[in-house]
Amino acid sequence: MAYKIVASQCTGCSACEPECPNVAIREKNGIFVIDPKKCTECMGHFDEPQCVAVCPVDGTCVIDNAQPRYQA
């Protein structure tokens, strides 16, 4: 499943954007969003999703259950 950023919790700090190995994160109206078509949950790159690892607000980058699991 792709990750998503909970808009109401995003502070717009931009910590996540440069850490994404798939360039799936972009800024939109002052908050950051993840393109589910590009998100691979950092599989094959890191042991944990980098958006989750660097986000200063716990529970902001979460699994988007509306999206299918990433298939390598």
C-alpha positions as CSV (number, residue, x, y, z in Angstrom):
1,M,0.0,0.0,0.0
2,A,1.2,3.5,-0.7
3,Y,1.6,5.9,2.1
4,K,-0.3,9.2,2.4
5,I,0.2,12.3,4.4
6,V,-2.6,13.3,6.8
7,A,-3.2,16.9,5.6
8,S,-4.5,18.2,8.9
9,Q,-1.3,17.1,10.6
10,C,1.2,18.2,8.0
11,T,3.2,21.3,9.1
12,G,4.6,21.9,5.7
13,C,8.2,21.5,7.0
14,S,9.3,19.8,3.8
15,A,11.5,17.2,5.6
16,C,10.0,14.3,3.7
17,E,10.2,15.6,0.1
18,P,14.0,15.3,-0.4
19,E,14.1,11.9,1.4
20,C,11.7,10.1,-1.0
21,P,13.8,7.8,-3.3
22,N,10.9,7.8,-5.8
23,V,10.2,11.5,-6.0
24,A,6.6,10.7,-5.0
25,I,6.2,13.6,-2.6
26,R,5.4,17.2,-3.6
27,E,4.0,20.3,-2.1
28,K,0.4,21.3,-2.8
29,N,-1.1,24.4,-1.2
30,G,1.3,24.5,1.7
31,I,1.1,20.9,2.6
32,F,2.8,17.8,1.2
33,V,1.1,15.0,-0.7
34,I,2.3,11.5,-1.8
35,D,1.6,10.3,-5.3
36,P,0.3,6.7,-4.7
37,K,1.4,5.7,-8.2
38,K,5.0,6.5,-7.4
39,C,5.1,5.3,-3.7
40,T,6.8,2.0,-3.2
41,E,6.9,2.2,0.6
42,C,10.7,2.6,0.1
43,M,10.9,-1.2,-0.7
44,G,14.3,-2.0,-2.2
45,H,15.7,1.3,-0.9
46,F,15.4,1.4,2.9
47,D,14.2,-0.7,5.7
48,E,11.5,1.8,6.6
49,P,9.6,4.4,4.7
50,Q,11.7,7.6,4.8
51,C,8.7,9.9,5.0
52,V,7.8,8.2,8.3
53,A,11.4,8.2,9.5
54,V,11.9,12.0,9.0
55,C,8.5,13.4,9.8
56,P,8.6,15.4,13.0
57,V,4.9,14.8,13.7
58,D,4.0,11.2,14.6
59,G,1.1,9.7,12.7
60,T,1.3,12.1,9.8
61,C,2.7,9.7,7.2
62,V,0.5,6.6,7.3
63,I,-0.5,3.7,5.1
64,D,-3.2,4.5,2.6
65,N,-5.5,1.5,2.9
66,A,-7.4,2.7,-0.2
67,Q,-4.4,1.9,-2.4
68,P,-3.2,-1.6,-3.4
69,R,0.0,-3.1,-2.0
70,Y,3.1,-2.2,-4.0
71,Q,4.2,-5.0,-6.3
72,A,7.9,-5.0,-7.1
